């Protein structure tokens, strides 16, 4: 067992035990979501910057999603680790074990490591040999199938323009195929055609022999071809694969396949390698886990910036209406309620200002201290304009000072000026966005007008 497997197993055990213990001892932390108790516990002990009680539910839900993802990534890593351990038993002391007779072909990915070399290769291992009757039946079927398979992407054997498909096995791996070209200078043992040696007009007639082997039985089939120029190319087979194929074919009567221990004077050690291992899965999962908090922070930052922009845009109307209602003799609570209803009618229920207004109105209706409620409203909005306005309204409610009332009237006029500036700025932004299409339209008109005149000029 390697470090990655032990780490994943430890993480799974810690998360499961932590959730179980917290659910048993602290029922108040439990919820319906997975790992809700653990996420609530972690949220309580880690000092998140700027966390508020009203955001506790959404933050713990996000933390629960994060812990759930971490748990399943490590579970997947443990499963891959168990799979790796199971596959490692397929090879012991440089010995690869075959399947039983009549089974499927086993494809393994082997790693060859030696002095100064390291090779990775895909390799097919046949099962033990078949009986005589089974072998003859498979050879009969393979003789018909091979005429279709050898064509590859070509439509007819009388017109071969692309490389041939020299399949190595047929009948689900029960029949092994060995190819012998009649003209090796035209076709190599992999089916690749040497186009330079072909006739450019009439084609070149040749043939290949397919040696079919099922168990201990063999049968030879001659296939006649006519080759034409082709452009496709196939890569040359490495010496390592060739040696493995020869070794595998020469030991098929045995239940074990003895792999080469030395090639070109260099010692080789073998191991089975899966397509995607446990370490790759764990690394990818941990990378995603590291990126999740970044995405979470970025999303919250964008949300806060949008809320701040909405607060700035809503301030002029809010300040002007509040001052207008107060000048008309409407009470502070009723003024705030009327502004809130007006914003809800316009569909602004999810904007930041209506949410804070709703909390303020509910605090006042529930008998809370108005001065503290207004101060909390200004601090929650987070802008100097809201803090100053809420402070002036609070002072006016407590004293009824006329100077404060005049200052509120001035604030209302300033709010209208701010609103006009915002509208002017939006108009300028819209004009800038339209500038590009207008310039493109102007260039198109100029080309349409000038092209007929230029086309009549001869140079």
Secondary structure as a PSIPRED ss2 file (coil, helix, strand):
# PSIPRED VFORMAT (PSIPRED V4.0)

   1 X C   1.000  0.000  0.000
   2 X C   1.000  0.000  0.000
   3 X H   0.000  1.000  0.000
   4 X H   0.000  1.000  0.000
   5 X H   0.000  1.000  0.000
   6 X H   0.000  1.000  0.000
   7 X H   0.000  1.000  0.000
   8 X H   0.000  1.000  0.000
   9 X H   0.000  1.000  0.000
  10 X H   0.000  1.000  0.000
  11 X H   0.000  1.000  0.000
  12 X H   0.000  1.000  0.000
  13 X H   0.000  1.000  0.000
  14 X H   0.000  1.000  0.000
  15 X H   0.000  1.000  0.000
  16 X H   0.000  1.000  0.000
  17 X H   0.000  1.000  0.000
  18 X H   0.000  1.000  0.000
  19 X H   0.000  1.000  0.000
  20 X H   0.000  1.000  0.000
  21 X H   0.000  1.000  0.000
  22 X H   0.000  1.000  0.000
  23 X H   0.000  1.000  0.000
  24 X H   0.000  1.000  0.000
  25 X H   0.000  1.000  0.000
  26 X C   1.000  0.000  0.000
  27 X H   0.000  1.000  0.000
  28 X H   0.000  1.000  0.000
  29 X H   0.000  1.000  0.000
  30 X C   1.000  0.000  0.000
  31 X C   1.000  0.000  0.000
  32 X C   1.000  0.000  0.000
  33 X C   1.000  0.000  0.000
  34 X C   1.000  0.000  0.000
  35 X C   1.000  0.000  0.000
  36 X H   0.000  1.000  0.000
  37 X H   0.000  1.000  0.000
  38 X H   0.000  1.000  0.000
  39 X H   0.000  1.000  0.000
  40 X H   0.000  1.000  0.000
  41 X H   0.000  1.000  0.000
  42 X H   0.000  1.000  0.000
  43 X H   0.000  1.000  0.000
  44 X H   0.000  1.000  0.000
  45 X H   0.000  1.000  0.000
  46 X C   1.000  0.000  0.000
  47 X C   1.000  0.000  0.000
  48 X C   1.000  0.000  0.000
  49 X C   1.000  0.000  0.000
  50 X C   1.000  0.000  0.000
  51 X C   1.000  0.000  0.000
  52 X C   1.000  0.000  0.000
  53 X H   0.000  1.000  0.000
  54 X H   0.000  1.000  0.000
  55 X H   0.000  1.000  0.000
  56 X H   0.000  1.000  0.000
  57 X H   0.000  1.000  0.000
  58 X H   0.000  1.000  0.000
  59 X H   0.000  1.000  0.000
  60 X H   0.000  1.000  0.000
  61 X H   0.000  1.000  0.000
  62 X H   0.000  1.000  0.000
  63 X H   0.000  1.000  0.000
  64 X H   0.000  1.000  0.000
  65 X H   0.000  1.000  0.000
  66 X H   0.000  1.000  0.000
  67 X H   0.000  1.000  0.000
  68 X H   0.000  1.000  0.000
  69 X H   0.000  1.000  0.000
  70 X H   0.000  1.000  0.000
  71 X H   0.000  1.000  0.000
  72 X H   0.000  1.000  0.000
  73 X H   0.000  1.000  0.000
  74 X H   0.000  1.000  0.000
  75 X H   0.000  1.000  0.000
  76 X H   0.000  1.000  0.000
  77 X H   0.000  1.000  0.000
  78 X H   0.000  1.000  0.000
  79 X H   0.000  1.000  0.000
  80 X H   0.000  1.000  0.000
  81 X H   0.000  1.000  0.000
  82 X H   0.000  1.000  0.000
  83 X H   0.000  1.000  0.000
  84 X H   0.000  1.000  0.000
  85 X H   0.000  1.000  0.000
  86 X H   0.000  1.000  0.000
  87 X H   0.000  1.000  0.000
  88 X H   0.000  1.000  0.000
  89 X C   1.000  0.000  0.000
  90 X C   1.000  0.000  0.000
  91 X E   0.000  0.000  1.000
  92 X E   0.000  0.000  1.000
  93 X C   1.000  0.000  0.000
  94 X C   1.000  0.000  0.000
  95 X E   0.000  0.000  1.000
  96 X E   0.000  0.000  1.000
  97 X E   0.000  0.000  1.000
  98 X C   1.000  0.000  0.000
  99 X C   1.000  0.000  0.000
 100 X C   1.000  0.000  0.000
 101 X C   1.000  0.000  0.000
 102 X C   1.000  0.000  0.000
 103 X C   1.000  0.000  0.000
 104 X C   1.000  0.000  0.000
 105 X C   1.000  0.000  0.000
 106 X E   0.000  0.000  1.000
 107 X E   0.000  0.000  1.000
 108 X E   0.000  0.000  1.000
 109 X E   0.000  0.000  1.000
 110 X E   0.000  0.000  1.000
 111 X E   0.000  0.000  1.000
 112 X E   0.000  0.000  1.000
 113 X E   0.000  0.000  1.000
 114 X E   0.000  0.000  1.000
 115 X C   1.000  0.000  0.000
 116 X C   1.000  0.000  0.000
 117 X E   0.000  0.000  1.000
 118 X E   0.000  0.000  1.000
 119 X E   0.000  0.000  1.000
 120 X E   0.000  0.000  1.000
 121 X E   0.000  0.000  1.000
 122 X E   0.000  0.000  1.000
 123 X E   0.000  0.000  1.000
 124 X E   0.000  0.000  1.000
 125 X E   0.000  0.000  1.000
 126 X C   1.000  0.000  0.000
 127 X C   1.000  0.000  0.000
 128 X C   1.000  0.000  0.000
 129 X C   1.000  0.000  0.000
 130 X C   1.000  0.000  0.000
 131 X C   1.000  0.000  0.000
 132 X H   0.000  1.000  0.000
 133 X H   0.000  1.000  0.000
 134 X H   0.000  1.000  0.000
 135 X H   0.000  1.000  0.000
 136 X H   0.000  1.000  0.000
 137 X H   0.000  1.000  0.000
 138 X H   0.000  1.000  0.000
 139 X H   0.000  1.000  0.000
 140 X H   0.000  1.000  0.000
 141 X H   0.000  1.000  0.000
 142 X H   0.000  1.000  0.000
 143 X H   0.000  1.000  0.000
 144 X H   0.000  1.000  0.000
 145 X H   0.000  1.000  0.000
 146 X H   0.000  1.000  0.000
 147 X H   0.000  1.000  0.000
 148 X H   0.000  1.000  0.000
 149 X H   0.000  1.000  0.000
 150 X C   1.000  0.000  0.000
 151 X C   1.000  0.000  0.000
 152 X C   1.000  0.000  0.000
 153 X C   1.000  0.000  0.000
 154 X C   1.000  0.000  0.000
 155 X C   1.000  0.000  0.000
 156 X E   0.000  0.000  1.000
 157 X C   1.000  0.000  0.000
 158 X C   1.000  0.000  0.000
 159 X E   0.000  0.000  1.000
 160 X E   0.000  0.000  1.000
 161 X C   1.000  0.000  0.000
 162 X C   1.000  0.000  0.000
 163 X C   1.000  0.000  0.000
 164 X C   1.000  0.000  0.000
 165 X C   1.000  0.000  0.000
 166 X C   1.000  0.000  0.000
 167 X C   1.000  0.000  0.000
 168 X C   1.000  0.000  0.000
 169 X E   0.000  0.000  1.000
 170 X E   0.000  0.000  1.000
 171 X C   1.000  0.000  0.000
 172 X C   1.000  0.000  0.000
 173 X C   1.000  0.000  0.000
 174 X C   1.000  0.000  0.000
 175 X E   0.000  0.000  1.000
 176 X E   0.000  0.000  1.000
 177 X E   0.000  0.000  1.000
 178 X E   0.000  0.000  1.000
 179 X E   0.000  0.000  1.000
 180 X E   0.000  0.000  1.000
 181 X E   0.000  0.000  1.000
 182 X C   1.000  0.000  0.000
 183 X C   1.000  0.000  0.000
 184 X C   1.000  0.000  0.000
 185 X C   1.000  0.000  0.000
 186 X C   1.000  0.000  0.000
 187 X E   0.000  0.000  1.000
 188 X C   1.000  0.000  0.000
 189 X C   1.000  0.000  0.000
 190 X C   1.000  0.000  0.000
 191 X C   1.000  0.000  0.000
 192 X C   1.000  0.000  0.000
 193 X E   0.000  0.000  1.000
 194 X C   1.000  0.000  0.000
 195 X H   0.000  1.000  0.000
 196 X H   0.000  1.000  0.000
 197 X H   0.000  1.000  0.000
 198 X C   1.000  0.000  0.000
 199 X C   1.000  0.000  0.000
 200 X C   1.000  0.000  0.000
 201 X C   1.000  0.000  0.000
 202 X C   1.000  0.000  0.000
 203 X C   1.000  0.000  0.000
 204 X E   0.000  0.000  1.000
 205 X E   0.000  0.000  1.000
 206 X E   0.000  0.000  1.000
 207 X E   0.000  0.000  1.000
 208 X E   0.000  0.000  1.000
 209 X E   0.000  0.000  1.000
 210 X E   0.000  0.000  1.000
 211 X E   0.000  0.000  1.000
 212 X E   0.000  0.000  1.000
 213 X E   0.000  0.000  1.000
 214 X E   0.000  0.000  1.000
 215 X C   1.000  0.000  0.000
 216 X C   1.000  0.000  0.000
 217 X E   0.000  0.000  1.000
 218 X E   0.000  0.000  1.000
 219 X E   0.000  0.000  1.000
 220 X E   0.000  0.000  1.000
 221 X E   0.000  0.000  1.000
 222 X E   0.000  0.000  1.000
 223 X E   0.000  0.000  1.000
 224 X E   0.000  0.000  1.000
 225 X E   0.000  0.000  1.000
 226 X E   0.000  0.000  1.000
 227 X E   0.000  0.000  1.000
 228 X C   1.000  0.000  0.000
 229 X C   1.000  0.000  0.000
 230 X C   1.000  0.000  0.000
 231 X C   1.000  0.000  0.000
 232 X C   1.000  0.000  0.000
 233 X C   1.000  0.000  0.000
 234 X C   1.000  0.000  0.000
 235 X C   1.000  0.000  0.000
 236 X C   1.000  0.000  0.000
 237 X C   1.000  0.000  0.000
 238 X C   1.000  0.000  0.000
 239 X H   0.000  1.000  0.000
 240 X H   0.000  1.000  0.000
 241 X H   0.000  1.000  0.000
 242 X H   0.000  1.000  0.000
 243 X H   0.000  1.000  0.000
 244 X H   0.000  1.000  0.000
 245 X H   0.000  1.000  0.000
 246 X H   0.000  1.000  0.000
 247 X H   0.000  1.000  0.000
 248 X H   0.000  1.000  0.000
 249 X H   0.000  1.000  0.000
 250 X H   0.000  1.000  0.000
 251 X C   1.000  0.000  0.000
 252 X C   1.000  0.000  0.000
 253 X C   1.000  0.000  0.000
 254 X C   1.000  0.000  0.000
 255 X C   1.000  0.000  0.000
 256 X E   0.000  0.000  1.000
 257 X E   0.000  0.000  1.000
 258 X E   0.000  0.000  1.000
 259 X C   1.000  0.000  0.000
 260 X C   1.000  0.000  0.000
 261 X C   1.000  0.000  0.000
 262 X E   0.000  0.000  1.000
 263 X E   0.000  0.000  1.000
 264 X C   1.000  0.000  0.000
 265 X C   1.000  0.000  0.000
 266 X E   0.000  0.000  1.000
 267 X E   0.000  0.000  1.000
 268 X E   0.000  0.000  1.000
 269 X E   0.000  0.000  1.000
 270 X E   0.000  0.000  1.000
 271 X E   0.000  0.000  1.000
 272 X E   0.000  0.000  1.000
 273 X C   1.000  0.000  0.000
 274 X C   1.000  0.000  0.000
 275 X C   1.000  0.000  0.000
 276 X C   1.000  0.000  0.000
 277 X C   1.000  0.000  0.000
 278 X H   0.000  1.000  0.000
 279 X H   0.000  1.000  0.000
 280 X H   0.000  1.000  0.000
 281 X H   0.000  1.000  0.000
 282 X H   0.000  1.000  0.000
 283 X H   0.000  1.000  0.000
 284 X H   0.000  1.000  0.000
 285 X H   0.000  1.000  0.000
 286 X H   0.000  1.000  0.000
 287 X H   0.000  1.000  0.000
 288 X H   0.000  1.000  0.000
 289 X H   0.000  1.000  0.000
 290 X H   0.000  1.000  0.000
 291 X H   0.000  1.000  0.000
 292 X H   0.000  1.000  0.000
 293 X H   0.000  1.000  0.000
 294 X H   0.000  1.000  0.000
 295 X H   0.000  1.000  0.000
 296 X H   0.000  1.000  0.000
 297 X H   0.000  1.000  0.000
 298 X H   0.000  1.000  0.000
 299 X H   0.000  1.000  0.000
 300 X H   0.000  1.000  0.000
 301 X H   0.000  1.000  0.000
 302 X H   0.000  1.000  0.000
 303 X H   0.000  1.000  0.000
 304 X H   0.000  1.000  0.000
 305 X H   0.000  1.000  0.000
 306 X H   0.000  1.000  0.000
 307 X H   0.000  1.000  0.000
 308 X H   0.000  1.000  0.000
 309 X H   0.000  1.000  0.000
 310 X H   0.000  1.000  0.000
 311 X H   0.000  1.000  0.000
 312 X H   0.000  1.000  0.000
 313 X H   0.000  1.000  0.000
 314 X H   0.000  1.000  0.000
 315 X H   0.000  1.000  0.000
 316 X H   0.000  1.000  0.000
 317 X H   0.000  1.000  0.000
 318 X H   0.000  1.000  0.000
 319 X H   0.000  1.000  0.000
 320 X H   0.000  1.000  0.000
 321 X H   0.000  1.000  0.000
 322 X H   0.000  1.000  0.000
 323 X H   0.000  1.000  0.000
 324 X H   0.000  1.000  0.000
 325 X H   0.000  1.000  0.000
 326 X H   0.000  1.000  0.000
 327 X H   0.000  1.000  0.000
 328 X C   1.000  0.000  0.000
 329 X C   1.000  0.000  0.000
 330 X C   1.000  0.000  0.000
 331 X C   1.000  0.000  0.000
 332 X H   0.000  1.000  0.000
 333 X H   0.000  1.000  0.000
 334 X H   0.000  1.000  0.000
 335 X H   0.000  1.000  0.000
 336 X H   0.000  1.000  0.000
 337 X H   0.000  1.000  0.000
 338 X H   0.000  1.000  0.000
 339 X H   0.000  1.000  0.000
 340 X H   0.000  1.000  0.000
 341 X H   0.000  1.000  0.000
 342 X H   0.000  1.000  0.000
 343 X H   0.000  1.000  0.000
 344 X H   0.000  1.000  0.000
 345 X H   0.000  1.000  0.000
 346 X C   1.000  0.000  0.000
 347 X C   1.000  0.000  0.000
 348 X C   1.000  0.000  0.000
 349 X C   1.000  0.000  0.000
 350 X C   1.000  0.000  0.000
 351 X C   1.000  0.000  0.000
 352 X H   0.000  1.000  0.000
 353 X H   0.000  1.000  0.000
 354 X H   0.000  1.000  0.000
 355 X H   0.000  1.000  0.000
 356 X H   0.000  1.000  0.000
 357 X H   0.000  1.000  0.000
 358 X H   0.000  1.000  0.000
 359 X H   0.000  1.000  0.000
 360 X H   0.000  1.000  0.000
 361 X H   0.000  1.000  0.000
 362 X H   0.000  1.000  0.000
 363 X H   0.000  1.000  0.000
 364 X H   0.000  1.000  0.000
 365 X H   0.000  1.000  0.000
 366 X C   1.000  0.000  0.000
 367 X C   1.000  0.000  0.000
 368 X C   1.000  0.000  0.000
 369 X C   1.000  0.000  0.000
 370 X H   0.000  1.000  0.000
 371 X H   0.000  1.000  0.000
 372 X H   0.000  1.000  0.000
 373 X H   0.000  1.000  0.000
 374 X H   0.000  1.000  0.000
 375 X H   0.000  1.000  0.000
 376 X H   0.000  1.000  0.000
 377 X H   0.000  1.000  0.000
 378 X H   0.000  1.000  0.000
 379 X H   0.000  1.000  0.000
 380 X H   0.000  1.000  0.000
 381 X H   0.000  1.000  0.000
 382 X C   1.000  0.000  0.000
 383 X C   1.000  0.000  0.000
 384 X H   0.000  1.000  0.000
 385 X H   0.000  1.000  0.000
 386 X H   0.000  1.000  0.000
 387 X H   0.000  1.000  0.000
 388 X H   0.000  1.000  0.000
 389 X H   0.000  1.000  0.000
 390 X H   0.000  1.000  0.000
 391 X H   0.000  1.000  0.000
 392 X H   0.000  1.000  0.000
 393 X H   0.000  1.000  0.000
 394 X H   0.000  1.000  0.000
 395 X H   0.000  1.000  0.000
 396 X H   0.000  1.000  0.000
 397 X H   0.000  1.000  0.000
 398 X H   0.000  1.000  0.000
 399 X H   0.000  1.000  0.000
 400 X C   1.000  0.000  0.000
 401 X C   1.000  0.000  0.000
 402 X H   0.000  1.000  0.000
 403 X H   0.000  1.000  0.000
 404 X H   0.000  1.000  0.000
 405 X H   0.000  1.000  0.000
 406 X H   0.000  1.000  0.000
 407 X H   0.000  1.000  0.000
 408 X H   0.000  1.000  0.000
 409 X H   0.000  1.000  0.000
 410 X H   0.000  1.000  0.000
 411 X H   0.000  1.000  0.000
 412 X H   0.000  1.000  0.000
 413 X H   0.000  1.000  0.000
 414 X H   0.000  1.000  0.000
 415 X H   0.000  1.000  0.000
 416 X H   0.000  1.000  0.000
 417 X H   0.000  1.000  0.000
 418 X H   0.000  1.000  0.000
 419 X H   0.000  1.000  0.000
 420 X H   0.000  1.000  0.000
 421 X H   0.000  1.000  0.000
 422 X H   0.000  1.000  0.000
 423 X H   0.000  1.000  0.000
 424 X H   0.000  1.000  0.000
 425 X H   0.000  1.000  0.000
 426 X H   0.000  1.000  0.000
 427 X H   0.000  1.000  0.000
 428 X H   0.000  1.000  0.000
 429 X H   0.000  1.000  0.000
 430 X H   0.000  1.000  0.000
 431 X H   0.000  1.000  0.000
 432 X H   0.000  1.000  0.000
 433 X H   0.000  1.000  0.000
 434 X H   0.000  1.000  0.000
 435 X H   0.000  1.000  0.000
 436 X H   0.000  1.000  0.000
 437 X H   0.000  1.000  0.000
 438 X H   0.000  1.000  0.000
 439 X H   0.000  1.000  0.000
 440 X H   0.000  1.000  0.000
 441 X H   0.000  1.000  0.000
 442 X H   0.000  1.000  0.000
 443 X H   0.000  1.000  0.000
 444 X H   0.000  1.000  0.000
 445 X H   0.000  1.000  0.000
 446 X H   0.000  1.000  0.000
 447 X H   0.000  1.000  0.000
 448 X H   0.000  1.000  0.000
 449 X H   0.000  1.000  0.000
 450 X H   0.000  1.000  0.000
 451 X H   0.000  1.000  0.000
 452 X H   0.000  1.000  0.000
 453 X H   0.000  1.000  0.000
 454 X H   0.000  1.000  0.000
 455 X H   0.000  1.000  0.000
 456 X C   1.000  0.000  0.000
 457 X C   1.000  0.000  0.000
 458 X C   1.000  0.000  0.000
 459 X C   1.000  0.000  0.000
